[in-house]
Amino acid sequence: MSLCAGIAYRWDGKRSRLYFQSKPNNYDVDSLQAFIMHLKRHLRGQKAILIWDGLPAHKSRAMKEWLAIQRRWLEVVLPPGYSPDLNPVEGLWNNIKGQELANRCCDDLGEIGVAVKQGIDRVRSARQLMFGFLHEAALFF
């Protein structure tokens, strides 16, 4: 099971929104592009800044070429290597690992998927957490 998430913060810091997707296999260039286009539809074409981590699919030639085409609405920021603390989504994953997935033994991936979805729903309902992830990454309004 692979997970993908994006946290969108409004430019003035008044709102945030969490986007989440899971899939049974690994993310590749095509599935990441589809996720980004899904985000674009939700953002209604507004400009966005995307903070990537070091996933190989993020750095592939095909992805770089595709992202270059998206420059009108999407700016990509690659933090320094080995710096997950600069990515607010890492705070999301750490929070869910420390709550819904802590000390959990599951018989199958379906149970883990349900627990992750519960964590996503919990974070969505406690919007101050998403701003906490932003502040933890030293990125704030």
PEGI-V235847 format. One record per pair of residues at least 24 apart in sequence whose ideal C-beta (glycine too) atoms are under 10 Angstrom apart, sorted by the first residue. I is the first residue (numbers start at 1). J is the second residue. If there is no record, write none. Layout:
I & J
I & J
//
This chain:
1 & 25
1 & 26
1 & 108
1 & 109
1 & 110
1 & 112
1 & 113
1 & 116
2 & 26
2 & 27
2 & 28
2 & 31
2 & 55
3 & 27
3 & 89
3 & 92
3 & 93
3 & 96
3 & 112
3 & 113
3 & 116
3 & 120
4 & 31
4 & 32
4 & 34
4 & 35
4 & 36
4 & 38
4 & 39
4 & 55
4 & 89
5 & 35
5 & 88
5 & 89
5 & 90
5 & 92
5 & 93
5 & 96
5 & 116
5 & 120
5 & 123
6 & 35
6 & 36
6 & 38
6 & 39
6 & 42
6 & 43
6 & 48
6 & 50
6 & 51
6 & 88
6 & 89
6 & 92
7 & 51
7 & 87
7 & 88
7 & 89
7 & 91
7 & 92
7 & 123
7 & 129
7 & 130
7 & 131
7 & 133
7 & 134
8 & 39
8 & 42
8 & 43
8 & 46
8 & 48
8 & 49
8 & 130
9 & 48
9 & 49
9 & 88
9 & 130
9 & 131
9 & 133
9 & 134
9 & 139
9 & 140
9 & 141
10 & 46
10 & 141
11 & 46
11 & 47
11 & 141
12 & 141
13 & 131
13 & 134
13 & 140
13 & 141
14 & 141
15 & 127
15 & 130
15 & 131
16 & 88
16 & 123
16 & 124
16 & 127
16 & 128
16 & 129
16 & 130
16 & 131
16 & 133
16 & 134
17 & 42
17 & 43
17 & 124
17 & 127
17 & 130
18 & 89
18 & 92
18 & 120
18 & 121
18 & 123
18 & 124
18 & 127
18 & 129
18 & 130
18 & 133
19 & 43
19 & 120
20 & 89
20 & 92
20 & 116
20 & 117
20 & 119
20 & 120
20 & 121
20 & 123
20 & 124
22 & 109
22 & 112
22 & 113
22 & 116
22 & 117
22 & 120
24 & 109
24 & 113
26 & 55
26 & 56
26 & 57
27 & 55
27 & 57
27 & 58
28 & 56
28 & 57
28 & 60
28 & 62
28 & 63
29 & 56
29 & 57
29 & 58
29 & 60
29 & 61
29 & 62
29 & 63
29 & 64
29 & 65
29 & 66
30 & 57
30 & 62
30 & 63
30 & 66
31 & 57
32 & 57
32 & 58
32 & 60
32 & 63
32 & 66
32 & 67
33 & 57
33 & 62
33 & 63
33 & 66
33 & 67
33 & 70
36 & 63
36 & 66
36 & 67
36 & 70
36 & 74
36 & 76
37 & 70
39 & 74
40 & 70
40 & 73
40 & 74
43 & 73
43 & 74
45 & 72
45 & 73
46 & 73
47 & 72
47 & 73
47 & 74
47 & 75
48 & 73
48 & 74
48 & 75
48 & 76
49 & 74
49 & 75
49 & 76
49 & 77
49 & 139
50 & 74
50 & 75
50 & 76
50 & 77
50 & 78
51 & 75
51 & 76
51 & 77
51 & 78
51 & 79
51 & 86
51 & 87
51 & 88
51 & 89
51 & 90
51 & 137
51 & 139
52 & 76
52 & 77
52 & 78
52 & 79
52 & 87
52 & 89
53 & 78
53 & 79
53 & 81
53 & 83
53 & 84
53 & 86
53 & 87
53 & 89
53 & 90
54 & 78
54 & 79
54 & 80
54 & 81
54 & 82
54 & 83
54 & 84
77 & 139
79 & 137
83 & 137
84 & 137
85 & 136
85 & 137
85 & 138
86 & 136
86 & 137
86 & 138
86 & 139
87 & 133
87 & 136
87 & 137
87 & 139
88 & 130
88 & 131
88 & 132
88 & 133
88 & 134
88 & 135
88 & 136
88 & 137
88 & 138
88 & 139
88 & 140
89 & 130
89 & 133
89 & 137
90 & 133
90 & 136
90 & 137
91 & 123
91 & 129
91 & 130
91 & 132
91 & 133
91 & 134
91 & 135
91 & 136
91 & 137
92 & 119
92 & 120
92 & 123
92 & 129
92 & 130
92 & 132
92 & 133
93 & 119
93 & 133
94 & 133
94 & 136
95 & 119
95 & 122
95 & 123
95 & 126
95 & 129
95 & 130
95 & 132
95 & 133
95 & 136
96 & 120
96 & 122
96 & 123
99 & 123
//
